[in-house]
Amino acid sequence: MAVNFYIFFGVKAAQPNVLFRENGSNAMPSNSKQLLAELAVEIARRLREIFANDAPSNALPGYFYHLHTGDFERACNFLWQLDCAVAGYGTSSKHNEIVFADAKKTRPQHSAWPPFFRVFSSEEIRQQIAQTSDVKLNLHIEDSLCSYLAMAGDYGPEEQLLSLDRKPFVPPEPYEQGLHLLAEHGYAGKIGKYYIWTDKIAPAMHTVYAWTEDGQPWGEVEDARLENEARAAWETMPLTIKKALFQHPHYNLMDTIDVLMKFWKDGTWSQKPEDETQNLGGELHLARRLIEIAKAETQP
């Protein structure tokens, strides 16, 4: 019998992030401080992994260039604001070495966002957050969640990433401690070795483009859209196209893409081919799904 994980986990409607506070005050419970520290440690670990082989040439040890990518900038800024990272501007010296200047001291002379960061070690981060005021930490709750999800759910082999959909999952070992603490604060449910995200995490998931505004994973939404389009394309496909593409046992993906680019437009088949110079859009995924449907429909 299938297990209804949603009953076991008790998924509830989204609530403001009040579990970091006690009695409406700015005081942060010790386990909440521990959670924020653990999220910061994981964010730093992921940044080190992602940029392990991309340090600027002749850079000082530990510095990396964040590529001015939104997720990386947000993660770096979160750690920087909590004094768990050092940011700097690099200039080339006459010896072609990058000279780093502390961004917090030189920011008035620079209008651009600091391009280089060095994140602290796990132990340094835990020590720093332990001595940071609760008032300051409370200002970065949302940043901690968003940066954690963005770093944990992308930028690496799938088996090393954290699932961001709404199905029960077993996390990779490095994320176990953080998820345990997230579950204690209501952001996830847990039974046995399985976790599942609750609605409380939905605002952060939406911020990092993992879920829609109403809490549906974008991947599931896109899969449903693709399936609907593929079924519509197959059911309304002119017989001449079906015979040309799918009468042979070996279906040609490139031919299918070519036909879609020429004749499938805005959900309908046209008799006149479109401009062949148009760029490839979603035809690749649609073509693959059409071939799967054709095989299922035509093979005994």
C-alpha positions in Angstrom: 0.0 0.0 0.0 1.4 3.4 -0.9 2.3 5.7 2.0 0.7 9.1 2.1 3.7 11.1 3.2 1.7 14.3 3.4 -0.4 12.9 6.3 2.6 11.6 8.1 4.5 14.9 7.7 1.6 17.1 8.5 2.2 19.7 5.8 0.6 23.0 6.8 0.0 26.4 5.2 2.8 28.8 5.0 3.5 30.9 8.1 5.9 33.8 8.7 9.3 32.9 9.9 8.6 33.5 13.5 10.2 30.3 14.8 13.5 32.1 14.9 12.1 34.3 17.7 10.7 33.7 21.2 7.6 35.5 22.4 7.8 38.1 19.6 11.1 39.5 20.8 14.3 39.8 19.0 15.9 37.0 21.1 17.0 34.1 19.0 16.6 30.6 20.6 19.9 28.7 20.7 18.7 26.0 18.3 17.7 28.8 15.8 21.1 30.3 16.0 22.5 26.8 15.4 20.3 26.5 12.3 21.5 29.7 10.8 25.1 28.7 11.5 24.6 25.4 9.9 23.0 27.0 6.8 25.9 29.4 6.6 28.4 26.5 6.9 26.7 24.6 4.0 26.5 27.8 1.8 30.2 28.3 2.3 31.0 24.6 1.6 29.1 24.7 -1.6 30.8 27.9 -2.8 34.2 26.3 -2.1 33.2 23.2 -4.1 31.8 25.2 -7.0 34.8 27.4 -7.4 37.5 25.0 -6.3 39.1 25.0 -9.7 38.2 28.5 -10.8 40.4 30.7 -8.7 41.7 33.8 -10.5 45.3 33.4 -11.7 47.8 34.4 -9.1 45.0 35.0 -6.6 45.6 34.9 -2.9 44.7 31.5 -1.4 41.0 30.9 -0.9 39.7 33.8 -3.1 37.3 33.1 -6.0 35.4 35.2 -8.6 31.7 34.8 -8.2 31.0 35.5 -12.0 28.5 38.2 -11.1 25.8 35.5 -11.1 22.8 36.3 -8.9 22.8 33.1 -6.8 26.5 33.4 -6.1 26.4 37.1 -5.3 23.5 36.6 -2.9 25.3 33.7 -1.1 28.6 35.7 -0.9 26.8 38.8 0.4 24.9 36.8 3.0 28.2 35.5 4.4 29.9 38.8 4.0 27.2 40.7 6.0 27.6 38.2 8.8 31.4 38.7 8.8 31.8 35.1 7.6 33.6 36.1 4.4 36.1 38.6 3.1 35.4 40.6 -0.1 37.9 42.4 -2.1 38.7 44.3 -5.3 41.5 42.9 -7.4 43.9 45.0 -9.4 46.9 43.8 -11.5 50.3 44.9 -10.2 53.4 45.3 -12.4 54.2 41.7 -11.6 50.8 40.6 -13.0 49.6 39.6 -9.6 46.2 40.3 -8.3 46.3 42.7 -5.3 43.3 42.4 -3.0 41.9 45.3 -1.1 39.4 44.8 1.7 36.0 45.8 0.2 34.6 47.1 3.5 37.5 49.6 3.8 37.7 50.6 0.1 34.0 50.5 -0.9 33.7 54.3 -1.0 36.2 54.3 -3.9 34.4 51.6 -5.8 30.9 51.7 -7.3 31.0 48.1 -8.6 30.1 45.1 -6.5 33.1 43.3 -5.1 34.2 40.6 -7.5 36.3 38.4 -5.2 35.5 36.6 -2.0 37.1 34.3 0.5 34.7 32.4 2.7 35.6 31.3 6.2 36.1 27.7 7.4 33.2 25.9 9.0 34.6 26.3 12.5 35.3 30.0 11.9 31.7 30.5 10.7 30.2 28.8 13.7 32.4 30.8 16.1 31.5 34.1 14.3 27.7 33.5 14.3 27.9 32.4 18.0 29.1 35.8 18.9 26.9 37.8 16.5 24.0 39.7 18.0 20.5 38.2 17.7 19.2 41.5 16.2 21.7 41.3 13.4 21.1 37.6 12.7 17.3 38.1 12.5 17.9 40.5 9.6 19.3 37.7 7.5 16.9 34.9 8.1 15.4 35.0 4.6 18.8 35.4 3.0 20.0 32.3 4.8 17.1 30.2 3.5 17.3 31.5 -0.1 21.1 31.2 -0.4 21.0 27.7 1.1 18.3 26.4 -1.3 20.1 28.0 -4.3 23.4 26.5 -3.5 22.1 23.1 -2.4 19.7 22.6 -5.2 21.9 23.5 -8.2 25.4 23.7 -9.6 26.6 20.2 -9.5 25.9 16.5 -10.3 22.3 15.7 -9.4 23.2 12.9 -6.9 25.1 15.5 -4.9 22.3 18.1 -4.8 19.3 18.6 -2.6 15.9 17.9 -4.0 13.7 21.0 -4.2 10.5 19.4 -5.3 7.6 18.5 -3.1 8.1 14.7 -3.0 9.8 12.8 -0.1 13.5 12.5 -0.6 16.6 11.2 1.1 19.2 14.0 1.2 22.9 13.5 0.4 24.9 13.0 3.7 26.4 16.6 3.9 22.9 18.1 4.1 21.6 15.8 6.9 22.4 18.1 9.8 20.9 21.2 8.2 17.7 19.4 7.2 17.3 18.1 10.7 17.4 21.6 12.0 15.1 22.9 9.3 12.6 20.2 10.2 12.8 21.3 13.9 11.7 24.8 12.7 8.9 23.6 10.5 10.5 24.1 7.1 10.5 20.4 6.4 8.9 17.2 7.7 10.7 14.0 8.5 9.8 10.4 8.9 12.6 7.8 9.0 15.2 8.7 6.5 12.8 10.8 4.4 12.3 14.5 4.4 9.6 16.6 2.6 9.4 20.4 2.3 6.5 22.1 4.0 4.6 25.2 2.9 6.7 27.3 5.4 9.6 27.1 3.0 7.5 28.2 0.0 8.4 32.0 0.0 12.1 31.1 -0.2 11.5 28.5 -2.8 9.7 31.0 -4.9 12.5 33.6 -4.5 15.0 31.1 -5.9 12.7 30.1 -8.8 12.2 26.6 -7.6 8.5 26.9 -6.9 5.7 29.0 -8.4 4.0 31.6 -6.3 1.3 29.2 -5.4 3.8 26.6 -4.2 4.1 24.3 -7.2 7.6 23.1 -8.3 8.5 24.7 -11.6 9.8 21.4 -12.9 6.4 19.8 -12.4 4.6 22.7 -14.0 7.0 22.5 -17.0 6.5 18.8 -17.3 2.8 19.2 -17.4 3.0 21.9 -19.9 5.2 19.8 -22.2 3.0 16.8 -21.9 -0.1 18.8 -22.8 1.6 20.4 -25.8 3.0 17.0 -27.0 -0.4 15.4 -26.8 -2.0 18.3 -28.6 0.7 18.2 -31.3 0.3 14.4 -31.7 -3.5 14.4 -31.8 -3.7 17.3 -34.4 -0.7 16.3 -36.4 -1.5 16.1 -40.2 -1.4 12.6 -41.5 1.3 13.5 -44.0 3.7 14.6 -41.3 3.0 11.5 -39.2 3.7 9.2 -42.1 6.9 11.2 -43.0 8.3 11.2 -39.5 7.0 8.0 -37.8 6.5 5.3 -40.4 10.0 3.9 -40.0 11.1 1.9 -36.9 14.0 4.3 -36.3 12.8 7.8 -35.6 15.0 10.7 -36.4 15.2 13.3 -33.7 16.7 16.0 -35.9 14.0 15.6 -38.6 11.3 15.9 -35.9 12.9 19.1 -34.6 13.1 20.5 -38.1 9.4 19.8 -38.8 8.4 21.4 -35.5 10.4 24.5 -36.2 8.8 24.9 -39.6 5.2 23.9 -39.0 4.3 23.9 -35.3 3.5 27.5 -34.1 1.7 28.7 -31.0 0.0 25.3 -30.4 -1.2 24.7 -34.0 0.1 23.1 -37.2 0.5 25.5 -40.1 0.5 24.6 -43.8 3.1 27.1 -44.7 6.6 26.6 -43.2 8.0 29.2 -40.9 11.2 31.1 -41.4 14.0 28.6 -41.2 16.4 31.1 -39.6 14.5 31.1 -36.3 16.4 29.9 -33.2 15.8 26.6 -31.6 13.4 26.9 -28.6 11.6 24.2 -26.8 11.5 21.9 -29.9 14.1 19.5 -28.6 12.1 18.4 -25.6 8.9 18.4 -27.5 10.4 16.3 -30.3 11.7 13.7 -27.8 8.3 13.4 -26.2 6.6 13.1 -29.6 8.9 10.2 -30.5 8.0 8.5 -27.2 4.3 8.9 -27.9 4.8 7.7 -31.5 6.6 4.6 -30.3 3.8 3.8 -27.8 1.1 4.4 -30.3 2.5 2.6 -33.3 4.2 -0.4 -31.7 2.1 -3.4 -30.7 
